[in-house]
Amino acid sequence: MTKTVLENEGVLHDADVDETGTWTRRLGSEQLSKYLWHQAYFVTFKLKSGNSVSAIAEIKYSTISDMNMGPIVYVVSKVLQPEGKPEPAKK
């Protein structure tokens, strides 16, 4: 669903995406009611050019299909410290 939203907005095109380099990580999940969850995902689409497009997607998921909603997608413009470098010591 995230890919479709990004395609509809012209952020990426299906022909440019390298599916083997695309990955998703769930950031969190919160149960809102017996049948409804709020979930957040970090998604990175690897492009054939070598670049990538990253986004955070929020969805409300339910076991009852009528309660499901499409994602809210935030495009990430820059990831700071992608290697997870430790913060410098305070002086």
PDB file of N, CA, C and O in Angstrom:
ATOM      1  N   MET A   1       0.816  -1.192   0.000  1.00  0.00           N
ATOM      2  CA  MET A   1       0.000   0.000   0.000  1.00  0.00           C
ATOM      3  C   MET A   1       0.862   1.259   0.000  1.00  0.00           C
ATOM      4  O   MET A   1       0.515   2.249  -0.643  1.00  0.00           O
ATOM      5  N   THR A   2       1.988   1.225   0.720  1.00  0.00           N
ATOM      6  CA  THR A   2       2.867   2.387   0.774  1.00  0.00           C
ATOM      7  C   THR A   2       3.414   2.706  -0.610  1.00  0.00           C
ATOM      8  O   THR A   2       3.482   3.869  -1.009  1.00  0.00           O
ATOM      9  N   LYS A   3       3.800   1.676  -1.329  1.00  0.00           N
ATOM     10  CA  LYS A   3       4.339   1.861  -2.675  1.00  0.00           C
ATOM     11  C   LYS A   3       3.312   2.525  -3.588  1.00  0.00           C
ATOM     12  O   LYS A   3       3.654   3.412  -4.370  1.00  0.00           O
ATOM     13  N   THR A   4       2.067   2.101  -3.490  1.00  0.00           N
ATOM     14  CA  THR A   4       1.007   2.671  -4.315  1.00  0.00           C
ATOM     15  C   THR A   4       0.807   4.146  -4.009  1.00  0.00           C
ATOM     16  O   THR A   4       0.625   4.947  -4.926  1.00  0.00           O
ATOM     17  N   VAL A   5       0.838   4.517  -2.738  1.00  0.00           N
ATOM     18  CA  VAL A   5       0.689   5.929  -2.357  1.00  0.00           C
ATOM     19  C   VAL A   5       1.834   6.748  -2.938  1.00  0.00           C
ATOM     20  O   VAL A   5       1.609   7.828  -3.485  1.00  0.00           O
ATOM     21  N   LEU A   6       3.070   6.242  -2.824  1.00  0.00           N
ATOM     22  CA  LEU A   6       4.226   6.952  -3.360  1.00  0.00           C
ATOM     23  C   LEU A   6       4.169   7.049  -4.888  1.00  0.00           C
ATOM     24  O   LEU A   6       4.575   8.063  -5.456  1.00  0.00           O
ATOM     25  N   GLU A   7       3.673   6.011  -5.552  1.00  0.00           N
ATOM     26  CA  GLU A   7       3.516   6.054  -7.009  1.00  0.00           C
ATOM     27  C   GLU A   7       2.457   7.077  -7.410  1.00  0.00           C
ATOM     28  O   GLU A   7       2.656   7.836  -8.359  1.00  0.00           O
ATOM     29  N   ASN A   8       1.333   7.102  -6.694  1.00  0.00           N
ATOM     30  CA  ASN A   8       0.258   8.044  -7.002  1.00  0.00           C
ATOM     31  C   ASN A   8       0.708   9.491  -6.842  1.00  0.00           C
ATOM     32  O   ASN A   8       0.217  10.376  -7.543  1.00  0.00           O
ATOM     33  N   GLU A   9       1.637   9.735  -5.927  1.00  0.00           N
ATOM     34  CA  GLU A   9       2.149  11.094  -5.694  1.00  0.00           C
ATOM     35  C   GLU A   9       3.339  11.431  -6.591  1.00  0.00           C
ATOM     36  O   GLU A   9       3.843  12.553  -6.549  1.00  0.00           O
ATOM     37  N   GLY A  10       3.793  10.472  -7.403  1.00  0.00           N
ATOM     38  CA  GLY A  10       4.899  10.709  -8.314  1.00  0.00           C
ATOM     39  C   GLY A  10       6.272  10.665  -7.663  1.00  0.00           C
ATOM     40  O   GLY A  10       7.256  11.095  -8.265  1.00  0.00           O
ATOM     41  N   VAL A  11       6.352  10.148  -6.430  1.00  0.00           N
ATOM     42  CA  VAL A  11       7.627  10.068  -5.716  1.00  0.00           C
ATOM     43  C   VAL A  11       8.501   8.960  -6.283  1.00  0.00           C
ATOM     44  O   VAL A  11       9.722   9.102  -6.342  1.00  0.00           O
ATOM     45  N   LEU A  12       7.886   7.856  -6.702  1.00  0.00           N
ATOM     46  CA  LEU A  12       8.637   6.778  -7.341  1.00  0.00           C
ATOM     47  C   LEU A  12       7.778   6.127  -8.404  1.00  0.00           C
ATOM     48  O   LEU A  12       6.560   6.297  -8.443  1.00  0.00           O
ATOM     49  N   HIS A  13       8.447   5.375  -9.269  1.00  0.00           N
ATOM     50  CA  HIS A  13       7.764   4.687 -10.367  1.00  0.00           C
ATOM     51  C   HIS A  13       8.113   3.202 -10.294  1.00  0.00           C
ATOM     52  O   HIS A  13       9.257   2.836 -10.025  1.00  0.00           O
ATOM     53  N   ASP A  14       7.134   2.369 -10.532  1.00  0.00           N
ATOM     54  CA  ASP A  14       7.298   0.921 -10.397  1.00  0.00           C
ATOM     55  C   ASP A  14       8.486   0.394 -11.200  1.00  0.00           C
ATOM     56  O   ASP A  14       9.207  -0.483 -10.725  1.00  0.00           O
ATOM     57  N   ALA A  15       8.696   0.910 -12.394  1.00  0.00           N
ATOM     58  CA  ALA A  15       9.783   0.429 -13.253  1.00  0.00           C
ATOM     59  C   ALA A  15      11.165   0.738 -12.671  1.00  0.00           C
ATOM     60  O   ALA A  15      12.146   0.088 -13.032  1.00  0.00           O
ATOM     61  N   ASP A  16      11.250   1.724 -11.775  1.00  0.00           N
ATOM     62  CA  ASP A  16      12.535   2.132 -11.193  1.00  0.00           C
ATOM     63  C   ASP A  16      12.899   1.370  -9.921  1.00  0.00           C
ATOM     64  O   ASP A  16      14.031   1.470  -9.448  1.00  0.00           O
ATOM     65  N   VAL A  17      11.962   0.615  -9.364  1.00  0.00           N
ATOM     66  CA  VAL A  17      12.165  -0.039  -8.067  1.00  0.00           C
ATOM     67  C   VAL A  17      12.841  -1.390  -8.231  1.00  0.00           C
ATOM     68  O   VAL A  17      12.424  -2.207  -9.052  1.00  0.00           O
ATOM     69  N   ASP A  18      13.898  -1.623  -7.437  1.00  0.00           N
ATOM     70  CA  ASP A  18      14.572  -2.923  -7.370  1.00  0.00           C
ATOM     71  C   ASP A  18      13.952  -3.679  -6.189  1.00  0.00           C
ATOM     72  O   ASP A  18      14.300  -3.434  -5.034  1.00  0.00           O
ATOM     73  N   GLU A  19      13.047  -4.585  -6.490  1.00  0.00           N
ATOM     74  CA  GLU A  19      12.288  -5.287  -5.447  1.00  0.00           C
ATOM     75  C   GLU A  19      13.187  -6.077  -4.490  1.00  0.00           C
ATOM     76  O   GLU A  19      12.830  -6.262  -3.326  1.00  0.00           O
ATOM     77  N   THR A  20      14.347  -6.546  -4.962  1.00  0.00           N
ATOM     78  CA  THR A  20      15.227  -7.341  -4.102  1.00  0.00           C
ATOM     79  C   THR A  20      15.883  -6.505  -3.011  1.00  0.00           C
ATOM     80  O   THR A  20      16.336  -7.045  -2.002  1.00  0.00           O
ATOM     81  N   GLY A  21      15.936  -5.193  -3.207  1.00  0.00           N
ATOM     82  CA  GLY A  21      16.558  -4.322  -2.206  1.00  0.00           C
ATOM     83  C   GLY A  21      15.563  -3.586  -1.338  1.00  0.00           C
ATOM     84  O   GLY A  21      15.953  -2.754  -0.519  1.00  0.00           O
ATOM     85  N   THR A  22      14.283  -3.877  -1.503  1.00  0.00           N
ATOM     86  CA  THR A  22      13.236  -3.214  -0.729  1.00  0.00           C
ATOM     87  C   THR A  22      13.016  -3.952   0.583  1.00  0.00           C
ATOM     88  O   THR A  22      12.944  -5.181   0.605  1.00  0.00           O
ATOM     89  N   TRP A  23      12.907  -3.195   1.688  1.00  0.00           N
ATOM     90  CA  TRP A  23      12.677  -3.842   2.979  1.00  0.00           C
ATOM     91  C   TRP A  23      11.757  -2.997   3.853  1.00  0.00           C
ATOM     92  O   TRP A  23      11.609  -1.792   3.648  1.00  0.00           O
ATOM     93  N   THR A  24      11.145  -3.656   4.829  1.00  0.00           N
ATOM     94  CA  THR A  24      10.201  -3.025   5.747  1.00  0.00           C
ATOM     95  C   THR A  24      10.527  -3.448   7.167  1.00  0.00           C
ATOM     96  O   THR A  24      10.853  -4.607   7.421  1.00  0.00           O
ATOM     97  N   ARG A  25      10.437  -2.505   8.086  1.00  0.00           N
ATOM     98  CA  ARG A  25      10.633  -2.803   9.512  1.00  0.00           C
ATOM     99  C   ARG A  25       9.457  -2.194  10.286  1.00  0.00           C
ATOM    100  O   ARG A  25       9.161  -1.006  10.154  1.00  0.00           O
ATOM    101  N   ARG A  26       8.796  -3.029  11.093  1.00  0.00           N
ATOM    102  CA  ARG A  26       7.702  -2.498  11.914  1.00  0.00           C
ATOM    103  C   ARG A  26       8.303  -1.745  13.090  1.00  0.00           C
ATOM    104  O   ARG A  26       9.113  -2.294  13.836  1.00  0.00           O
ATOM    105  N   LEU A  27       7.909  -0.492  13.255  1.00  0.00           N
ATOM    106  CA  LEU A  27       8.413   0.347  14.334  1.00  0.00           C
ATOM    107  C   LEU A  27       7.607   0.175  15.612  1.00  0.00           C
ATOM    108  O   LEU A  27       8.143   0.275  16.716  1.00  0.00           O
ATOM    109  N   GLY A  28       6.329  -0.081  15.451  1.00  0.00           N
ATOM    110  CA  GLY A  28       5.502  -0.235  16.639  1.00  0.00           C
ATOM    111  C   GLY A  28       4.109  -0.699  16.298  1.00  0.00           C
ATOM    112  O   GLY A  28       3.648  -0.577  15.163  1.00  0.00           O
ATOM    113  N   SER A  29       3.445  -1.236  17.310  1.00  0.00           N
ATOM    114  CA  SER A  29       2.085  -1.713  17.155  1.00  0.00           C
ATOM    115  C   SER A  29       1.362  -1.488  18.477  1.00  0.00           C
ATOM    116  O   SER A  29       1.860  -1.854  19.542  1.00  0.00           O
ATOM    117  N   GLU A  30       0.195  -0.888  18.395  1.00  0.00           N
ATOM    118  CA  GLU A  30      -0.586  -0.602  19.597  1.00  0.00           C
ATOM    119  C   GLU A  30      -2.019  -1.087  19.377  1.00  0.00           C
ATOM    120  O   GLU A  30      -2.663  -0.728  18.391  1.00  0.00           O
ATOM    121  N   GLN A  31      -2.502  -1.898  20.298  1.00  0.00           N
ATOM    122  CA  GLN A  31      -3.881  -2.371  20.187  1.00  0.00           C
ATOM    123  C   GLN A  31      -4.798  -1.288  20.734  1.00  0.00           C
ATOM    124  O   GLN A  31      -4.697  -0.907  21.900  1.00  0.00           O
ATOM    125  N   LEU A  32      -5.702  -0.791  19.879  1.00  0.00           N
ATOM    126  CA  LEU A  32      -6.619   0.276  20.257  1.00  0.00           C
ATOM    127  C   LEU A  32      -7.933  -0.262  20.804  1.00  0.00           C
ATOM    128  O   LEU A  32      -8.568   0.366  21.651  1.00  0.00           O
ATOM    129  N   SER A  33      -8.332  -1.419  20.317  1.00  0.00           N
ATOM    130  CA  SER A  33      -9.558  -2.064  20.803  1.00  0.00           C
ATOM    131  C   SER A  33      -9.420  -3.559  20.528  1.00  0.00           C
ATOM    132  O   SER A  33      -8.374  -4.022  20.074  1.00  0.00           O
ATOM    133  N   LYS A  34     -10.458  -4.288  20.800  1.00  0.00           N
ATOM    134  CA  LYS A  34     -10.390  -5.734  20.625  1.00  0.00           C
ATOM    135  C   LYS A  34     -10.044  -6.126  19.182  1.00  0.00           C
ATOM    136  O   LYS A  34      -9.379  -7.136  18.953  1.00  0.00           O
ATOM    137  N   TYR A  35     -10.499  -5.325  18.213  1.00  0.00           N
ATOM    138  CA  TYR A  35     -10.315  -5.677  16.804  1.00  0.00           C
ATOM    139  C   TYR A  35      -9.477  -4.675  16.008  1.00  0.00           C
ATOM    140  O   TYR A  35      -9.355  -4.817  14.791  1.00  0.00           O
ATOM    141  N   LEU A  36      -8.895  -3.665  16.666  1.00  0.00           N
ATOM    142  CA  LEU A  36      -8.227  -2.598  15.930  1.00  0.00           C
ATOM    143  C   LEU A  36      -6.831  -2.321  16.480  1.00  0.00           C
ATOM    144  O   LEU A  36      -6.652  -2.176  17.690  1.00  0.00           O
ATOM    145  N   TRP A  37      -5.833  -2.246  15.581  1.00  0.00           N
ATOM    146  CA  TRP A  37      -4.449  -1.949  15.949  1.00  0.00           C
ATOM    147  C   TRP A  37      -3.954  -0.746  15.154  1.00  0.00           C
ATOM    148  O   TRP A  37      -4.357  -0.540  14.009  1.00  0.00           O
ATOM    149  N   HIS A  38      -3.094   0.031  15.758  1.00  0.00           N
ATOM    150  CA  HIS A  38      -2.379   1.109  15.073  1.00  0.00           C
ATOM    151  C   HIS A  38      -0.950   0.616  14.900  1.00  0.00           C
ATOM    152  O   HIS A  38      -0.306   0.229  15.875  1.00  0.00           O
ATOM    153  N   GLN A  39      -0.445   0.627  13.656  1.00  0.00           N
ATOM    154  CA  GLN A  39       0.894   0.118  13.385  1.00  0.00           C
ATOM    155  C   GLN A  39       1.683   1.148  12.590  1.00  0.00           C
ATOM    156  O   GLN A  39       1.125   1.878  11.770  1.00  0.00           O
ATOM    157  N   ALA A  40       3.006   1.197  12.845  1.00  0.00           N
ATOM    158  CA  ALA A  40       3.895   2.096  12.117  1.00  0.00           C
ATOM    159  C   ALA A  40       5.037   1.278  11.525  1.00  0.00           C
ATOM    160  O   ALA A  40       5.598   0.403  12.184  1.00  0.00           O
ATOM    161  N   TYR A  41       5.369   1.575  10.277  1.00  0.00           N
ATOM    162  CA  TYR A  41       6.416   0.852   9.554  1.00  0.00           C
ATOM    163  C   TYR A  41       7.409   1.831   8.929  1.00  0.00           C
ATOM    164  O   TYR A  41       7.025   2.915   8.492  1.00  0.00           O
ATOM    165  N   PHE A  42       8.689   1.446   8.888  1.00  0.00           N
ATOM    166  CA  PHE A  42       9.714   2.163   8.145  1.00  0.00           C
ATOM    167  C   PHE A  42       9.983   1.343   6.890  1.00  0.00           C
ATOM    168  O   PHE A  42      10.355   0.173   6.980  1.00  0.00           O
ATOM    169  N   VAL A  43       9.797   1.947   5.727  1.00  0.00           N
ATOM    170  CA  VAL A  43       9.907   1.231   4.456  1.00  0.00           C
ATOM    171  C   VAL A  43      10.975   1.910   3.602  1.00  0.00           C
ATOM    172  O   VAL A  43      10.975   3.133   3.464  1.00  0.00           O
ATOM    173  N   THR A  44      11.884   1.119   3.029  1.00  0.00           N
ATOM    174  CA  THR A  44      12.889   1.651   2.115  1.00  0.00           C
ATOM    175  C   THR A  44      12.784   0.919   0.789  1.00  0.00           C
ATOM    176  O   THR A  44      12.866  -0.308   0.730  1.00  0.00           O
ATOM    177  N   PHE A  45      12.601   1.694  -0.277  1.00  0.00           N
ATOM    178  CA  PHE A  45      12.548   1.151  -1.629  1.00  0.00           C
ATOM    179  C   PHE A  45      13.885   1.444  -2.297  1.00  0.00           C
ATOM    180  O   PHE A  45      14.259   2.606  -2.460  1.00  0.00           O
ATOM    181  N   LYS A  46      14.601   0.404  -2.680  1.00  0.00           N
ATOM    182  CA  LYS A  46      15.868   0.555  -3.395  1.00  0.00           C
ATOM    183  C   LYS A  46      15.539   0.757  -4.869  1.00  0.00           C
ATOM    184  O   LYS A  46      14.747   0.013  -5.447  1.00  0.00           O
ATOM    185  N   LEU A  47      16.151   1.766  -5.466  1.00  0.00           N
ATOM    186  CA  LEU A  47      15.926   2.053  -6.879  1.00  0.00           C
ATOM    187  C   LEU A  47      17.042   1.444  -7.719  1.00  0.00           C
ATOM    188  O   LEU A  47      18.159   1.260  -7.237  1.00  0.00           O
ATOM    189  N   LYS A  48      16.740   1.137  -8.962  1.00  0.00           N
ATOM    190  CA  LYS A  48      17.729   0.543  -9.860  1.00  0.00           C
ATOM    191  C   LYS A  48      18.903   1.481 -10.104  1.00  0.00           C
ATOM    192  O   LYS A  48      19.976   1.030 -10.504  1.00  0.00           O
ATOM    193  N   SER A  49      18.719   2.776  -9.870  1.00  0.00           N
ATOM    194  CA  SER A  49      19.785   3.761 -10.043  1.00  0.00           C
ATOM    195  C   SER A  49      20.802   3.710  -8.905  1.00  0.00           C
ATOM    196  O   SER A  49      21.872   4.312  -8.995  1.00  0.00           O
ATOM    197  N   GLY A  50      20.465   2.989  -7.835  1.00  0.00           N
ATOM    198  CA  GLY A  50      21.328   2.925  -6.656  1.00  0.00           C
ATOM    199  C   GLY A  50      20.843   3.805  -5.526  1.00  0.00           C
ATOM    200  O   GLY A  50      21.269   3.628  -4.385  1.00  0.00           O
ATOM    201  N   ASN A  51      19.967   4.746  -5.812  1.00  0.00           N
ATOM    202  CA  ASN A  51      19.374   5.597  -4.774  1.00  0.00           C
ATOM    203  C   ASN A  51      18.283   4.818  -4.046  1.00  0.00           C
ATOM    204  O   ASN A  51      17.973   3.682  -4.405  1.00  0.00           O
ATOM    205  N   SER A  52      17.716   5.432  -3.036  1.00  0.00           N
ATOM    206  CA  SER A  52      16.606   4.803  -2.329  1.00  0.00           C
ATOM    207  C   SER A  52      15.590   5.857  -1.912  1.00  0.00           C
ATOM    208  O   SER A  52      15.909   7.041  -1.801  1.00  0.00           O
ATOM    209  N   VAL A  53      14.371   5.410  -1.685  1.00  0.00           N
ATOM    210  CA  VAL A  53      13.287   6.258  -1.191  1.00  0.00           C
ATOM    211  C   VAL A  53      12.794   5.610   0.088  1.00  0.00           C
ATOM    212  O   VAL A  53      12.417   4.438   0.094  1.00  0.00           O
ATOM    213  N   SER A  54      12.798   6.383   1.185  1.00  0.00           N
ATOM    214  CA  SER A  54      12.346   5.863   2.478  1.00  0.00           C
ATOM    215  C   SER A  54      11.078   6.576   2.911  1.00  0.00           C
ATOM    216  O   SER A  54      10.864   7.748   2.599  1.00  0.00           O
ATOM    217  N   ALA A  55      10.244   5.846   3.633  1.00  0.00           N
ATOM    218  CA  ALA A  55       8.985   6.417   4.104  1.00  0.00           C
ATOM    219  C   ALA A  55       8.582   5.752   5.414  1.00  0.00           C
ATOM    220  O   ALA A  55       8.978   4.625   5.710  1.00  0.00           O
ATOM    221  N   ILE A  56       7.795   6.472   6.180  1.00  0.00           N
ATOM    222  CA  ILE A  56       7.150   5.907   7.369  1.00  0.00           C
ATOM    223  C   ILE A  56       5.667   5.816   7.046  1.00  0.00           C
ATOM    224  O   ILE A  56       5.056   6.788   6.601  1.00  0.00           O
ATOM    225  N   ALA A  57       5.098   4.649   7.273  1.00  0.00           N
ATOM    226  CA  ALA A  57       3.679   4.429   6.991  1.00  0.00           C
ATOM    227  C   ALA A  57       2.957   4.074   8.277  1.00  0.00           C
ATOM    228  O   ALA A  57       3.392   3.203   9.030  1.00  0.00           O
ATOM    229  N   GLU A  58       1.849   4.759   8.517  1.00  0.00           N
ATOM    230  CA  GLU A  58       0.981   4.456   9.658  1.00  0.00           C
ATOM    231  C   GLU A  58      -0.292   3.828   9.114  1.00  0.00           C
ATOM    232  O   GLU A  58      -0.896   4.342   8.172  1.00  0.00           O
ATOM    233  N   ILE A  59      -0.689   2.732   9.703  1.00  0.00           N
ATOM    234  CA  ILE A  59      -1.943   2.108   9.288  1.00  0.00           C
ATOM    235  C   ILE A  59      -2.771   1.751  10.517  1.00  0.00           C
ATOM    236  O   ILE A  59      -2.249   1.551  11.614  1.00  0.00           O
ATOM    237  N   LYS A  60      -4.053   1.681  10.297  1.00  0.00           N
ATOM    238  CA  LYS A  60      -4.956   1.118  11.296  1.00  0.00           C
ATOM    239  C   LYS A  60      -5.416  -0.202  10.699  1.00  0.00           C
ATOM    240  O   LYS A  60      -6.047  -0.236   9.642  1.00  0.00           O
ATOM    241  N   TYR A  61      -5.092  -1.291  11.394  1.00  0.00           N
ATOM    242  CA  TYR A  61      -5.389  -2.635  10.904  1.00  0.00           C
ATOM    243  C   TYR A  61      -6.441  -3.283  11.790  1.00  0.00           C
ATOM    244  O   TYR A  61      -6.415  -3.142  13.013  1.00  0.00           O
ATOM    245  N   SER A  62      -7.362  -3.990  11.161  1.00  0.00           N
ATOM    246  CA  SER A  62      -8.405  -4.685  11.897  1.00  0.00           C
ATOM    247  C   SER A  62      -8.648  -6.053  11.283  1.00  0.00           C
ATOM    248  O   SER A  62      -8.477  -6.257  10.081  1.00  0.00           O
ATOM    249  N   THR A  63      -9.051  -6.979  12.133  1.00  0.00           N
ATOM    250  CA  THR A  63      -9.466  -8.293  11.639  1.00  0.00           C
ATOM    251  C   THR A  63     -10.828  -8.197  10.958  1.00  0.00           C
ATOM    252  O   THR A  63     -11.239  -9.121  10.256  1.00  0.00           O
ATOM    253  N   ILE A  64     -11.525  -7.085  11.163  1.00  0.00           N
ATOM    254  CA  ILE A  64     -12.802  -6.822  10.496  1.00  0.00           C
ATOM    255  C   ILE A  64     -12.492  -5.934   9.292  1.00  0.00           C
ATOM    256  O   ILE A  64     -12.078  -4.787   9.467  1.00  0.00           O
ATOM    257  N   SER A  65     -12.683  -6.437   8.086  1.00  0.00           N
ATOM    258  CA  SER A  65     -12.231  -5.743   6.876  1.00  0.00           C
ATOM    259  C   SER A  65     -12.842  -4.345   6.716  1.00  0.00           C
ATOM    260  O   SER A  65     -12.189  -3.467   6.152  1.00  0.00           O
ATOM    261  N   ASP A  66     -14.047  -4.113   7.182  1.00  0.00           N
ATOM    262  CA  ASP A  66     -14.681  -2.798   7.041  1.00  0.00           C
ATOM    263  C   ASP A  66     -13.985  -1.721   7.873  1.00  0.00           C
ATOM    264  O   ASP A  66     -14.171  -0.531   7.618  1.00  0.00           O
ATOM    265  N   MET A  67     -13.199  -2.116   8.850  1.00  0.00           N
ATOM    266  CA  MET A  67     -12.545  -1.149   9.735  1.00  0.00           C
ATOM    267  C   MET A  67     -11.141  -0.773   9.250  1.00  0.00           C
ATOM    268  O   MET A  67     -10.533   0.144   9.802  1.00  0.00           O
ATOM    269  N   ASN A  68     -10.613  -1.463   8.228  1.00  0.00           N
ATOM    270  CA  ASN A  68      -9.271  -1.177   7.726  1.00  0.00           C
ATOM    271  C   ASN A  68      -9.254   0.157   6.983  1.00  0.00           C
ATOM    272  O   ASN A  68     -10.215   0.523   6.306  1.00  0.00           O
ATOM    273  N   MET A  69      -8.132   0.881   7.127  1.00  0.00           N
ATOM    274  CA  MET A  69      -7.964   2.163   6.452  1.00  0.00           C
ATOM    275  C   MET A  69      -6.652   2.139   5.678  1.00  0.00           C
ATOM    276  O   MET A  69      -5.741   1.382   6.013  1.00  0.00           O
ATOM    277  N   GLY A  70      -6.559   2.955   4.659  1.00  0.00           N
ATOM    278  CA  GLY A  70      -5.318   3.081   3.908  1.00  0.00           C
ATOM    279  C   GLY A  70      -4.250   3.740   4.769  1.00  0.00           C
ATOM    280  O   GLY A  70      -4.562   4.325   5.807  1.00  0.00           O
ATOM    281  N   PRO A  71      -2.995   3.649   4.347  1.00  0.00           N
ATOM    282  CA  PRO A  71      -1.910   4.185   5.159  1.00  0.00           C
ATOM    283  C   PRO A  71      -1.792   5.702   5.062  1.00  0.00           C
ATOM    284  O   PRO A  71      -2.189   6.312   4.070  1.00  0.00           O
ATOM    285  N   ILE A  72      -1.241   6.290   6.106  1.00  0.00           N
ATOM    286  CA  ILE A  72      -0.763   7.666   6.070  1.00  0.00           C
ATOM    287  C   ILE A  72       0.738   7.534   5.860  1.00  0.00           C
ATOM    288  O   ILE A  72       1.413   6.868   6.645  1.00  0.00           O
ATOM    289  N   VAL A  73       1.271   8.159   4.813  1.00  0.00           N
ATOM    290  CA  VAL A  73       2.670   7.962   4.429  1.00  0.00           C
ATOM    291  C   VAL A  73       3.440   9.266   4.571  1.00  0.00           C
ATOM    292  O   VAL A  73       3.023  10.310   4.070  1.00  0.00           O
ATOM    293  N   TYR A  74       4.568   9.188   5.259  1.00  0.00           N
ATOM    294  CA  TYR A  74       5.478  10.321   5.426  1.00  0.00           C
ATOM    295  C   TYR A  74       6.776   9.973   4.698  1.00  0.00           C
ATOM    296  O   TYR A  74       7.404   8.960   5.005  1.00  0.00           O
ATOM    297  N   VAL A  75       7.180  10.800   3.744  1.00  0.00           N
ATOM    298  CA  VAL A  75       8.429  10.551   3.026  1.00  0.00           C
ATOM    299  C   VAL A  75       9.577  11.070   3.879  1.00  0.00           C
ATOM    300  O   VAL A  75       9.541  12.197   4.372  1.00  0.00           O
ATOM    301  N   VAL A  76      10.605  10.227   4.046  1.00  0.00           N
ATOM    302  CA  VAL A  76      11.785  10.600   4.823  1.00  0.00           C
ATOM    303  C   VAL A  76      12.790  11.224   3.862  1.00  0.00           C
ATOM    304  O   VAL A  76      13.223  10.582   2.904  1.00  0.00           O
ATOM    305  N   SER A  77      13.161  12.486   4.122  1.00  0.00           N
ATOM    306  CA  SER A  77      14.074  13.163   3.207  1.00  0.00           C
ATOM    307  C   SER A  77      15.530  12.854   3.509  1.00  0.00           C
ATOM    308  O   SER A  77      16.369  12.889   2.609  1.00  0.00           O
ATOM    309  N   LYS A  78      15.842  12.551   4.772  1.00  0.00           N
ATOM    310  CA  LYS A  78      17.228  12.264   5.121  1.00  0.00           C
ATOM    311  C   LYS A  78      17.245  11.421   6.400  1.00  0.00           C
ATOM    312  O   LYS A  78      16.551  11.731   7.369  1.00  0.00           O
ATOM    313  N   VAL A  79      18.037  10.366   6.387  1.00  0.00           N
ATOM    314  CA  VAL A  79      18.218   9.539   7.572  1.00  0.00           C
ATOM    315  C   VAL A  79      19.540   9.940   8.212  1.00  0.00           C
ATOM    316  O   VAL A  79      20.591   9.841   7.579  1.00  0.00           O
ATOM    317  N   LEU A  80      19.494  10.387   9.453  1.00  0.00           N
ATOM    318  CA  LEU A  80      20.693  10.816  10.156  1.00  0.00           C
ATOM    319  C   LEU A  80      21.350   9.629  10.839  1.00  0.00           C
ATOM    320  O   LEU A  80      20.669   8.828  11.480  1.00  0.00           O
ATOM    321  N   GLN A  81      22.638   9.511  10.712  1.00  0.00           N
ATOM    322  CA  GLN A  81      23.441   8.435  11.294  1.00  0.00           C
ATOM    323  C   GLN A  81      22.885   7.045  10.967  1.00  0.00           C
ATOM    324  O   GLN A  81      22.537   6.292  11.877  1.00  0.00           O
ATOM    325  N   PRO A  82      22.797   6.699   9.679  1.00  0.00           N
ATOM    326  CA  PRO A  82      22.242   5.396   9.315  1.00  0.00           C
ATOM    327  C   PRO A  82      23.050   4.210   9.820  1.00  0.00           C
ATOM    328  O   PRO A  82      22.529   3.100   9.917  1.00  0.00           O
ATOM    329  N   GLU A  83      24.331   4.440  10.144  1.00  0.00           N
ATOM    330  CA  GLU A  83      25.167   3.350  10.668  1.00  0.00           C
ATOM    331  C   GLU A  83      24.977   3.177  12.172  1.00  0.00           C
ATOM    332  O   GLU A  83      25.545   2.259  12.763  1.00  0.00           O
ATOM    333  N   GLY A  84      24.187   4.045  12.794  1.00  0.00           N
ATOM    334  CA  GLY A  84      23.957   3.948  14.228  1.00  0.00           C
ATOM    335  C   GLY A  84      25.157   4.347  15.056  1.00  0.00           C
ATOM    336  O   GLY A  84      25.402   3.769  16.115  1.00  0.00           O
ATOM    337  N   LYS A  85      25.909   5.326  14.588  1.00  0.00           N
ATOM    338  CA  LYS A  85      27.107   5.783  15.309  1.00  0.00           C
ATOM    339  C   LYS A  85      26.693   6.310  16.683  1.00  0.00           C
ATOM    340  O   LYS A  85      25.640   6.932  16.820  1.00  0.00           O
ATOM    341  N   PRO A  86      27.527   6.058  17.707  1.00  0.00           N
ATOM    342  CA  PRO A  86      27.201   6.590  19.027  1.00  0.00           C
ATOM    343  C   PRO A  86      27.336   8.110  19.049  1.00  0.00           C
ATOM    344  O   PRO A  86      28.098   8.702  18.284  1.00  0.00           O
ATOM    345  N   GLU A  87      26.579   8.710  19.942  1.00  0.00           N
ATOM    346  CA  GLU A  87      26.662  10.168  20.084  1.00  0.00           C
ATOM    347  C   GLU A  87      28.006  10.540  20.708  1.00  0.00           C
ATOM    348  O   GLU A  87      28.528   9.788  21.531  1.00  0.00           O
ATOM    349  N   PRO A  88      28.573  11.682  20.332  1.00  0.00           N
ATOM    350  CA  PRO A  88      29.838  12.093  20.939  1.00  0.00           C
ATOM    351  C   PRO A  88      29.662  12.377  22.435  1.00  0.00           C
ATOM    352  O   PRO A  88      28.596  12.808  22.873  1.00  0.00           O
ATOM    353  N   ALA A  89      30.710  12.132  23.199  1.00  0.00           N
ATOM    354  CA  ALA A  89      30.664  12.380  24.640  1.00  0.00           C
ATOM    355  C   ALA A  89      30.470  13.860  24.924  1.00  0.00           C
ATOM    356  O   ALA A  89      31.029  14.715  24.236  1.00  0.00           O
ATOM    357  N   LYS A  90      29.678  14.152  25.936  1.00  0.00           N
ATOM    358  CA  LYS A  90      29.477  15.545  26.338  1.00  0.00           C
ATOM    359  C   LYS A  90      30.703  16.042  27.079  1.00  0.00           C
ATOM    360  O   LYS A  90      31.298  15.311  27.871  1.00  0.00           O
ATOM    361  N   LYS A  91      31.077  17.275  26.823  1.00  0.00           N
ATOM    362  CA  LYS A  91      32.263  17.843  27.480  1.00  0.00           C
ATOM    363  C   LYS A  91      31.888  18.627  28.693  1.00  0.00           C
ATOM    364  O   LYS A  91      32.759  19.174  29.369  1.00  0.00           O
TER     365      LYS A  91
END
